Amino acid sequence: MTSMRFLLVALLLGCTHGSSTPGPHGPGDTSITTHESLAAEDDYQPTYGKPEIEKALIAERAAESSGEKAVLDADGKGNEDARQAADADLAVRRRFIASLEACQAAGHTCPPRLDEPAWSYDPASDAEPKLDAPLRFDADDWRTVASELFGRACACRTAACVDSMEVAIARLEARPMSDVRSDEAASQSITRARECLTRLRGKARTYKPE
């Protein structure tokens, strides 16, 4: 009986000691990456370099000056609607410039393209958005469409572009079958497109290097 009690005590002590040691996902494991830290990192790597960013910034700052003049002109004429529209466009362009500056400084929040692709879409119409990619919705084509939406959304410099891109993405996203729509690469492109639009609306902070 005494030996049995000794054995039980030893087993209990062994279990208690084992539970105090961090396991592979315990508090001592620094390899764990939380969703919060993932969300805080923009791991998109642009295909262009700093010289291209500098050229784009020169052009965008000139456009910013033109936007400021448009606001002042509309204000001087007492045209409140035109002033509000010009002010909204200027705010979007300034946020686009901020994303370029952040990319130049630390490689974060980089748009996938630096050009301003032609985009004219009436969200109130029943017409389909016009993209360079054909609007087909099998897995490969949906990845291509989603990638273009990502590029175009992040390249918006006007409030109208932001508004209409949100509608276009919502409409096109509903077109593929559910298994195609859940494709990881396409889903990531759509998520990043919406993140860009959120930043351009001023509803998310543009990354600032420490």
C-alpha positions as CSV (number, residue, x, y, z in Angstrom):
1,M,0.0,0.0,0.0
2,T,2.8,2.4,0.9
3,S,4.6,1.7,-2.4
4,M,1.3,2.4,-4.3
5,R,0.9,5.7,-2.5
6,F,4.5,6.6,-3.4
7,L,3.9,5.8,-7.0
8,L,0.7,8.0,-7.2
9,V,2.5,11.0,-5.6
10,A,5.4,10.6,-8.1
11,L,3.0,10.5,-11.0
12,L,1.2,13.6,-9.8
13,L,4.4,15.5,-9.3
14,G,5.5,14.6,-12.8
15,C,2.2,15.8,-14.3
16,T,2.4,19.1,-12.4
17,H,6.0,19.7,-13.5
18,G,5.2,19.0,-17.1
19,S,2.3,21.5,-17.2
20,S,4.6,24.4,-16.1
21,T,6.9,24.0,-19.1
22,P,5.8,26.0,-22.2
23,G,4.7,23.7,-25.0
24,P,5.2,24.4,-28.7
25,H,2.5,27.1,-28.6
26,G,3.0,28.2,-25.0
27,P,4.0,31.7,-23.7
28,G,7.7,31.1,-24.4
29,D,7.1,30.4,-28.1
30,T,8.1,33.5,-30.1
31,S,7.2,31.8,-33.5
32,I,3.5,32.5,-33.0
33,T,2.2,35.3,-35.3
34,T,-1.2,36.7,-34.3
35,H,-3.8,38.0,-36.6
36,E,-3.2,41.5,-35.2
37,S,0.4,41.5,-36.1
38,L,-0.4,40.2,-39.6
39,A,-2.9,42.9,-40.1
40,A,-0.3,45.5,-39.0
41,E,2.1,44.4,-41.7
42,D,1.8,45.2,-45.4
43,D,3.8,42.5,-47.0
44,Y,3.1,43.5,-50.6
45,Q,6.3,43.9,-52.5
46,P,6.1,46.4,-55.5
47,T,7.6,45.6,-58.9
48,Y,9.0,49.1,-59.2
49,G,11.9,50.8,-57.4
50,K,12.6,54.1,-55.6
51,P,13.5,56.0,-58.8
52,E,10.0,55.3,-60.1
53,I,8.4,56.3,-56.8
54,E,10.3,59.6,-56.9
55,K,9.1,60.4,-60.5
56,A,5.6,59.5,-59.5
57,L,5.8,61.8,-56.4
58,I,6.9,64.7,-58.5
59,A,3.9,64.2,-60.8
60,E,1.5,63.7,-57.9
61,R,2.6,66.8,-56.1
62,A,2.1,68.9,-59.2
63,A,-1.4,67.4,-59.4
64,E,-1.9,68.2,-55.8
65,S,-1.1,71.8,-56.5
66,S,-3.7,71.8,-59.3
67,G,-6.2,70.3,-56.9
68,E,-5.6,73.0,-54.3
69,K,-6.1,75.6,-57.1
70,A,-9.4,73.9,-58.1
71,V,-10.6,74.1,-54.5
72,L,-9.7,77.8,-54.2
73,D,-11.3,78.6,-57.6
74,A,-14.6,76.9,-56.7
75,D,-14.6,78.7,-53.3
76,G,-13.9,82.0,-55.0
77,K,-16.9,81.5,-57.3
78,G,-19.1,80.6,-54.4
79,N,-19.8,77.2,-56.0
80,E,-20.2,75.0,-52.9
81,D,-20.9,71.8,-54.8
82,A,-17.8,72.2,-56.9
83,R,-15.7,73.1,-53.9
84,Q,-16.8,70.0,-52.0
85,A,-16.1,67.8,-55.0
86,A,-12.7,69.3,-55.5
87,D,-11.9,69.1,-51.8
88,A,-12.9,65.4,-51.8
89,D,-10.7,64.7,-54.8
90,L,-7.8,66.6,-53.2
91,A,-8.1,64.5,-50.0
92,V,-8.0,61.2,-51.9
93,R,-4.9,62.4,-53.9
94,R,-3.1,63.4,-50.8
95,R,-3.7,60.0,-49.2
96,F,-2.4,58.4,-52.4
97,I,0.7,60.6,-52.1
98,A,1.0,59.5,-48.5
99,S,1.0,55.9,-49.5
100,L,3.9,56.6,-52.0
101,E,5.8,58.5,-49.3
102,A,5.4,55.5,-46.9
103,C,6.5,53.1,-49.7
104,Q,9.5,55.3,-50.4
105,A,10.5,55.4,-46.7
106,A,9.9,51.8,-45.7
107,G,8.3,49.7,-48.4
108,H,4.8,49.7,-46.8
109,T,1.4,50.5,-48.3
110,C,2.8,50.4,-51.8
111,P,0.2,50.6,-54.6
112,P,0.7,47.8,-57.2
113,R,0.8,50.3,-60.0
114,L,1.9,53.9,-60.3
115,D,0.0,54.9,-63.4
116,E,-3.5,56.3,-63.3
117,P,-5.5,53.8,-65.4
118,A,-8.5,55.2,-67.3
119,W,-11.6,54.4,-65.2
120,S,-15.1,55.6,-65.9
121,Y,-17.9,53.6,-64.3
122,D,-21.3,54.7,-63.2
123,P,-22.3,52.8,-60.1
124,A,-25.9,53.6,-60.7
125,S,-26.0,51.9,-64.1
126,D,-26.5,48.2,-64.9
127,A,-23.5,48.1,-67.2
128,E,-20.5,45.9,-66.3
129,P,-17.3,47.6,-65.3
130,K,-14.8,47.8,-68.1
131,L,-11.4,46.2,-67.3
132,D,-8.4,45.2,-69.3
133,A,-9.0,41.6,-68.2
134,P,-11.9,39.7,-69.8
135,L,-14.8,39.3,-67.4
136,R,-14.7,35.5,-67.1
137,F,-15.1,33.8,-63.8
138,D,-13.3,30.5,-63.8
139,A,-10.5,30.2,-61.3
140,D,-7.7,31.5,-63.5
141,D,-9.6,34.4,-65.0
142,W,-11.0,35.4,-61.6
143,R,-7.5,35.7,-60.2
144,T,-6.6,37.9,-63.1
145,V,-9.7,40.1,-62.6
146,A,-9.2,40.3,-58.9
147,S,-5.5,41.3,-59.4
148,E,-6.6,44.1,-61.8
149,L,-9.2,45.3,-59.3
150,F,-6.4,45.4,-56.6
151,G,-4.2,47.5,-58.9
152,R,-7.0,49.9,-60.0
153,A,-8.4,50.4,-56.5
154,C,-5.0,51.3,-55.1
155,A,-4.4,53.7,-58.0
156,C,-7.5,55.8,-57.4
157,R,-6.8,59.6,-57.1
158,T,-10.4,60.8,-57.0
159,A,-13.4,60.3,-54.7
160,A,-15.5,59.2,-57.7
161,C,-12.9,56.5,-58.5
162,V,-13.0,55.2,-54.9
163,D,-16.8,55.2,-54.8
164,S,-17.3,53.4,-58.1
165,M,-14.5,50.9,-57.4
166,E,-16.2,49.8,-54.2
167,V,-19.4,49.1,-56.2
168,A,-17.6,47.4,-59.0
169,I,-15.7,45.1,-56.6
170,A,-18.9,44.2,-54.8
171,R,-20.7,43.4,-58.1
172,L,-17.9,41.4,-59.7
173,E,-17.1,39.5,-56.5
174,A,-20.6,38.0,-56.5
175,R,-20.2,36.5,-60.0
176,P,-17.8,33.5,-59.5
177,M,-19.0,30.3,-58.0
178,S,-18.4,30.0,-54.3
179,D,-15.4,27.6,-54.7
180,V,-13.8,30.0,-57.2
181,R,-14.6,33.1,-55.1
182,S,-12.8,31.5,-52.2
183,D,-9.6,31.1,-54.1
184,E,-6.8,32.2,-51.8
185,A,-4.9,34.4,-54.3
186,A,-8.1,36.1,-55.6
187,S,-9.4,36.6,-52.1
188,Q,-6.1,38.2,-51.1
189,S,-6.3,40.6,-54.1
190,I,-9.9,41.6,-53.2
191,T,-9.0,42.1,-49.6
192,R,-6.0,44.3,-50.4
193,A,-8.2,46.3,-52.9
194,R,-10.6,47.1,-50.2
195,E,-7.8,48.0,-47.8
196,C,-6.5,50.5,-50.3
197,L,-10.0,52.0,-50.7
198,T,-10.4,52.3,-47.0
199,R,-7.1,54.1,-46.7
200,L,-7.9,56.4,-49.6
201,R,-11.2,57.3,-47.8
202,G,-9.2,58.2,-44.8
203,K,-10.7,55.5,-42.6
204,A,-7.5,53.7,-42.0
205,R,-4.0,55.0,-41.1
206,T,-1.3,55.0,-43.7
207,Y,1.8,53.3,-42.4
208,K,4.3,55.6,-40.9
209,P,7.8,54.3,-40.2
210,E,9.1,54.5,-36.7
